[in-house]
Amino acid sequence: MNSIAYPKQDGLFSRLAQLTRRPFSRNVLAVTSGTAAAQVVTMVFAPVVARQYGPAAFGVLGVFMAALGVLAPVASLTYPIAMVLPRSDADAKGIAKLSLLIALVVAGVLMLAFGLAGDALANLLGLGTIRGYLMLLPLAVFLSAWMQVAEQWRIRKKQFKTTARVAVLQSVLINTGKVGIGSFHPFASVLVVLATLANGLYALMLGVGMRATLAADADEAPRRSLAQLARAHYDFPLYRAPQVCLNAASQSLPVLMLASFFGPAAAGFYALGRTVMSVPIRLIGKSVGDVFYPRFTEAAHQGQPLDSLILKATGFLAAAGLVPFAAVVALGPWLFALVFGQDWRVAGEYARWLAIWLYFGFLNRPSVAAIATLGMQRFFLGFEVVSVALRAAVIWGAFHWFHSDMLAVAAFCIVGALLNAFLVAATIVACRNASTAAGAVTQQAAR
């Protein structure tokens, strides 16, 4: 009997099978699948929500989220990001306690400030659109810090499947609330309140089942006090917190300025366009970043080559994001009008420019994740200062000289794309230098 000749498993399918068996790839797939399902839920509900509430309500939500984006990094001074770095779980839990304590103090200060001088602060900061929602910001800021702590602990423990399941459940609950309440009360207040509670709900669900990992080293005495941990990771409040705050401020500029100069509807167009175009970043980019960060830190601890890691991750994102971002550049207005209705066609025009900027923002996720491990916090802060200055300058110029919202968005996005490309290149160079230095040390030790 003739035997059947099967093709050898050394082709594309074999390489793909080997890739999916690697821990890094499995973790990325776990987070991506959960994030994908959560984004699918959001996008399924999005056309209904957009038609229920309208551009003006989305504009109010956009301004509120812009303010929250600037304040949230200050809440815990970005200390939660440092939870992945210590070798000891006791130190990581100490950083978590430190983060929540700082967040509680900051939220209290914000509540006092808004209670005593809310109107004056709203006028000073250009937040008149959300004057009636200022007292929700302190709560939203604290819940955001709580979410970061819970998320970073799960990342430290590499419990990516749990994070994925929570992301899906939270998306279902929040979007169901938007549609359900919007069917009889379609006002901006609903969107703002649900946005405030969303991070708390996410943190609460992440916290379920965490006792096992928290108690694993319950008998281990803390190695360092909170003050010692704060000093050991001083570069986070000194460099990373201002950087993240400045980055959020630069990204919030279009929303705030569009709302101030052209009204909440223009801000709503931008907010929806940004939300839709950020889906690949939240879907794949964040997943890769979350998995890449502990893997990159582990490789650095072990003296492994770092440049190949970051090049592979960046190349993967470049290929994965090319088609969806290019499709929006080509068909943005038509797609938005088809999915969300003719009232949202302008959002598609914005999205064309946003796609160019956010594609490069998509590529820089591994680079941003590597910055803390590479000790580039100071550089990153300087980069962000220059970035904010350039973005603010081009937006102001477009408004002042041309009075064009479309030109302002286009200029902002082009500058953002160039800055992100520079950041990726700088981080790759730093990885190569670090790998070269590590190799030299290893050679000397061998001698």
JORA-V635434 format. One line per field, one symbol per residue. ss: DSSP state (A for helix, B for strand, O for the rest). burial: 1 if it has 24 or more other ideal C-beta (glycine too) atoms within 12 Angstrom, else 0. A space follows every 10 residues. Layout:
# JORA-V635434
ss = ???
burial = ???
This chain:
# JORA-V635434
ss = OOOOOOOOOO OAAAAAAAAA AOAAAAAAAA AAAAAAAAAA AAAAAAAAAA AAAAAAAAAA AAAAAAAAAA AAAAAAOOAA AAAAOOOOAA AAAAAAAAAA AAAAAAAAAA AAAAAAAAAA AAAAAOOAAA AAAAAAAAAA AAAAAAAAAA AAAAAAOOOA AAAAAAAAAA AAAAAAAAAA AAOOOOOAAA AAAAAAAAAA AAAAAAAOOO AAAAOOOOOO OOOOOAAAAA AAOAAAAAAA AAAAAAAAAA AAAAAAAAAA AAOAAAAAAA AAAAAAAOAA AAAAAAAAAA AAAAAAAAAA AOOOOOAAAA AAAAAAAAAA AAAAAAAAAA AAAAAAAAAA OAAAAAAAAA AAAAAAAAAA AAAOAAAAAA AAAAOOAAAA AAAAAAAAAA AAAAAAAAAA AAOOAAAAAA AAAAAAAAAA AAAAAAAAAA AAAAAAAAAA AAAAAAO
burial = 0000000000 0000000000 0001101111 1111111110 1110111011 1111111111 1111111111 1111111111 1111110011 1111111111 1111011001 1011000100 1100111111 1011111111 1111111111 1111111111 1111111111 1111101110 0100000101 1111111111 1110111001 0011000000 0100010011 0110111011 1111111111 1111111111 1101111111 1111111111 1111111111 1111111011 0000011011 1111011101 1001100110 0110110011 1001111111 1111111111 1111111111 1111111011 1011001101 1101110110 0000111111 1111111011 1111011101 1001100100 0000000
